[in-house]
Amino acid sequence: MNAFIALPLGLRLAVLGAIGLLAGGLINAGIYSLAWFHRPISPWQRRHPDALPRRWTDFFPVVGWLALRREAPLHGRGFWIRPLLIELCCGIALPALYWWETSGKLAPLLVGVAPPSVAMLHQAFISHALLMALMLVATFIDFDEKTIPDEITIPGTLLGLALAVLWPDSHLPVPRVLAMTIVAYQPLLLTSTSAWPGWLNDTSGLALGLVIFASWCIALIPALATLRRGWWKGVQYYFASIARESAWWKMLLLALLGGAAILAVWRRDAAPWQALLTSLVGMGFGGGLVWAVRIAGRLALHKEAMGFGDVTLMAMIGAFLGWQPCLMIFFLSPFAALVIALIQVVLTGRRDIPYGPYLCAAAAVVIVQWPWFWGNFGALFAAGWLVPTILAVCLVLMTALLTIWRIIERTIWPG
């Protein structure tokens, strides 16, 4: 990394532009290969049986899609436009994000306070670039199929946890306050609005991290449940559905290996453990928040309100960013949904709303405008237990409002 940082800024941006173009090609390959209905559109995938052999020019970013227009009879007219634009946008966005984050625009620079270290800014940039690449793949698959594959969110969540250990400074920068005075910048932690409590470094903190990770693994096991024949039958049916699937032992193995890794980090220095626990709580909080909304919507509307892919997506975002940004993203996402849904209706006429893309859009906004969000809302996280209380009240109110809407909907449009 030091050799790259030593290069002139213009050359760094040019290199990142080329990397962005190549990354856009991999993102396109992920969009079409990880979808439930695989489509052999990307030149990096196995070609369609009826397609002509690939030419070496087809693998060029952006311009290769102009040659691939010849496959329109196989994939549909204009199929090449979206992947071309994705690669072009990645080639522009990656160096733009680098300039924005490492030039000090992202960090809220204050007079008399040393800016975040170069290493902190570059680690944060790499972490955010990886997260945005994963969110791009999830976004377009969700647009196409209204689903988010676990092949994106599970490895993405593990990557977010690993980066927290390898680069404890990769979390978003926040001012460090001592005696009511901002003295420096530090990465966002679980308790950035107050001192890190000692019990989080003890076995209690270890237990918290292990429980969160084990709960995430259990939640990923495919299972079905119904209470139509009572609770006891529902429990029996739930475990029987788990036994029929072969995925349970993989999640059990993941829980054991992940638990051993968490224990190893806990026994190391404080910084990696604090960063890892911050990511673990962010993972649990982000996924749990969307899951609670999913349950509330199901109870109120008597139908699926949000998919489980949104739960795993938000858990991945929380693993990269922490629980405080997750809360901001959750409240910002309805506004992103309103804007993007209107554009979708105008351009395509579709009225369905897959929620994953709006969570991703809100996450990108929070990352890019982090100084503004933390400066305006960071103090709210010092409220302690008042924060979950407010969230619980909001969930109850949301359930009531959705129930009223269901009643109105059945009255106006019966049947």
BAVO-111726 format. One record per residue (C-alpha): x, y, z; residue in one letter. Coordinates in steps of 0.001 Angstrom, whole numbers, plus 500000, padded with zeros to 6 digits. Example, Ala and Ser with C-alpha at 12.3 -4.5 7.8 and 13.67 -1.06 7.14 Angstrom:
512300495500507800A 513670498940507140S 
//
This chain:
500000500000500000M 502858502399500788N 504212502104497245A 500796503011495847F 500417505977498215I 503832507268497108A 502609507650493508L 501406511069492261P 497681511580492844L 496879511711489122G 498586508392488505L 496808506819491492R 493455507954490130L 494284506571486673A 495258503188488136V 492073503090490190L 490056504000487103G 491474500965485285A 490839498765488342I 487293500107488502G 486647499118484887L 487928495598485538L 485957495388488775A 482852496424486860G 483357493396484607G 483556491103487637L 480460492752489096I 478586492088485864N 479735488465485921A 478484488179489509G 475114489722488653I 474400487157485942Y 476104484076487425S 474894484354491052L 471269484981490092A 468781482172490544W 468180482125486790F 471695482179485390H 472125484126482179R 475374483649480189P 475687487299479243I 479049488374480643S 482124487482478569P 483651486117481801W 480955483428481966Q 480608480303479879R 479009481484476673R 475540480584475462H 475531477319473440P 474220479158470387D 476618482116470680A 479652482586468481L 483054481932470090P 484357484800472216R 486844487179470688R 489689488652472720W 488210492106472216T 484990491000473962D 486844491009477284F 487748494691477067F 485779496722479652P 483007498929478235V 483971498703474555V 483696494908474572G 479944495254475025W 479688497085471714L 480968493949469986A 478733491700472102L 475675493396470633R 475802490575468115R 474256488319470815E 471069490410471004A 468971487635469387P 469953485381472321L 469665487793475251H 467252490458474067G 467527493825472413R 469643496299474378G 470861493670476873F 474374495102476608W 473479498650477695I 473180498075481446R 476426496089481879P 478260498660479768L 476996501477481993L 477861499526485155I 481472499105484037E 481701502736482975L 480280503947486285C 482685501728488252C 485609503135486286G 484539506642487289I 483217505968490793A 486231504109492229L 488770506923491715P 486114509467492717A 485490507606495976L 489240507404496581Y 489713511127496073W 486732511923498274W 487793509705501172E 491564510177501163T 491621513908500422S 489987514638503754G 486561515361502347K 485085512368504125L 486660513015507509A 485219516037509356P 488465517991509615L 488520520466512476L 490894523331513146V 493635522358515563G 492897518628515341V 495193516271513463A 493375514646510521P 492871510881510363P 496047509017509480S 496796508124505891V 496536504438506779A 493106504944508384M 491742506754505331L 493095504179502871H 491887501212504895Q 488437502770505125A 488431503408501377F 489283499797500511I 486653498507502943S 483978500788501508H 484924499973497905A 484551496244498600L 481215496798500336L 479889498891497456M 480954496233494934A 479026493589496899L 476028495896497189M 476056496514493431L 475787492796492721V 473015492414495310A 471164495471494002T 470840494386490397F 469998490777491233I 467292492086493561D 465981494352490807F 465899491418488371D 464585488650490601E 463462490233493902K 465946488065495784T 469442488465497228I 471588485321497064P 473377484087500171D 476442483663497956E 476825487443498203I 475821488260501748T 477435485353503638I 480968485779502192P 480462489543502331G 479628489435506038T 482653487250506770L 484813489643504751L 483556492595506796G 484416490779510024L 487860489799508709A 488675493371507663L 487764494587511134A 490413492252512567V 493101492850509944L 492504496609509746W 490979497878513002P 491138501420511604D 488969500603508586S 485737501696510291H 484397505181509631L 486370507957511375P 484810509850514275V 486213512559516576P 487744511327519807R 486658513470522733V 488568513804526027L 487460516224528745A 484923517824526355M 487703518488523828T 488222516814520434I 491816515615520463V 492056513254517493A 490150510923515188Y 489532507255515807Q 487603504509514008P 483952504180514922L 483479501725517771L 480536500096519490L 480671502775522210T 482127505754520354S 479891508198522235T 481333507050525575S 484358505255527004A 484823501609526068W 483585499647529112P 485971497129530594G 483409494315530655W 483434494195526843L 487067493042527035N 486194490329529563D 484390487040529097T 481065488904529007S 482118490678525822G 483376487397524385L 480042485743525179A 478207488597523463L 480260488181520290G 479882484402520257L 476112484566520777V 475691487065517935I 477783484997515516F 476078481725516487A 472637483343516097S 473612484556512620W 474685481028511644C 471455479521512989I 469353482108511158A 471026481112507873L 469900477467508141I 467039476863505668P 463925475971507653A 460140476167507504L 457700476699510359A 453945476896510767T 451704477317513804L 448512476102512166R 448541472957514313R 449847474557517476G 453217475487518935W 454431471970519640W 453700470753516125K 455281473934514806G 458506473232516686V 458540469629515464Q 457962470727511875Y 460717473353512191Y 463393470849513253F 462172468273510748A 462588470805507931S 466140471508509124I 466978467797509167A 465758467401505587R 468217470024504355E 471943469407504064S 472938472965504914A 472653472645508707W 476022470934509155W 477731473623507057K 476324476332509294M 477315474324512366L 480858474032511029L 480878477754510258L 479714478516513802A 482482476363515304L 485246477767513100L 483986481323513495G 483700480893517253G 487299479655517424A 488445482662515375A 486528485065517624I 488140483470520689L 491601483848519124A 491038487546518384V 489650488124521904W 492912486829523358R 494934489266521233R 495434493016521596D 492512495290522412A 492263497116519059A 491422494091516835P 488966492789519440W 487193496125519804Q 486912496463516017A 485655492873515654L 483064493228518420L 481928496494516818T 481384494641513535S 479678491699515240L 477223493984517025V 476688495883513773G 475945492581512018M 473499491505514703G 471842494896515016F 471474495472511271G 470075492024510554G 467927492003513685G 466433495401512918L 465277494385509432V 464109491010510765W 461979492773513386A 460422494935510669V 459854491809508587R 457996490125511456I 455976493254512227A 454979493592508573G 453982489941508423R 451794490266511516L 450158493458510295A 449707492734506584L 449301488926506749H 451782488634503896K 455507488884503238E 456651492468503804A 460420492075503347M 462470489123502165G 465056487328504283F 467662488485501774G 467150492011503118D 467987490674506590V 471268489109505484T 472085492176503367L 471706494516506325M 473780492151508466A 476556492397505875M 476356496183505858I 476486496202509659G 479599494000509638A 481380496610507521F 480054499799509128L 478802499104512667G 475421499497514345W 475192503304514390Q 475380503719510584P 472868500840510261C 470303502828512208L 470877505879509996M 470631503704506871I 467374502166508048F 465671505539508505F 467146506939505282L 466200503974503074S 462469504890502717P 463487508210501144F 465847506381498784A 462998503980497980A 460686506868497130L 463157508453494705V 464291505236493003I 460770503782492847A 459527506887491041L 462376506615488541I 461607502904488090Q 457925503605487403V 458775506295484846V 461423504246483021L 459973500727483209T 456404501020484476G 457161498492487253R 455507499219490608R 457068496444492676D 459587497587495292I 462476495251496123P 463859496850499274Y 467470495679499063G 468556498288496491P 467268501099498703Y 469183499812501709L 472282499763499494C 471618503273498174A 471129504601501703A 474345502889502820A 476290504551500006A 474866507961500955V 475767507478504621V 479342506495503699I 479895509427501363V 478230511972503649Q 479383510448506935W 480652513737508473P 477219515302508070W 475365512289509471F 477634511863512479W 477790515585513133G 473996515866513206N 472954512545514717F 476005511154516499G 475016512698519831A 471747510712519786L 473670507482520343F 474760508725523753A 471166508175524933A 472040504624525974G 469035502348526496W 466739505098525250L 467769504167521665V 466332500587521708P 463281501903523568T 462612504389520788I 463101501644518203L 460622499377520002A 458043502165520089V 458582502828516371C 458053499129515573L 454794499075517537V 453563502210515777L 454585500810512394M 452704497575513093T 449609499548514049A 449810501719510933L 450284498704508653L 447313496987510291T 445159500048509670I 446367500121506065W 445440496444505622R 441934497148506922I 441547500155504606I 442905498153501663E 440411495332502224R 437575497813502591T 438369499693499371I 439567496719497326W 437781493645498734P 438943490297497470G 
//
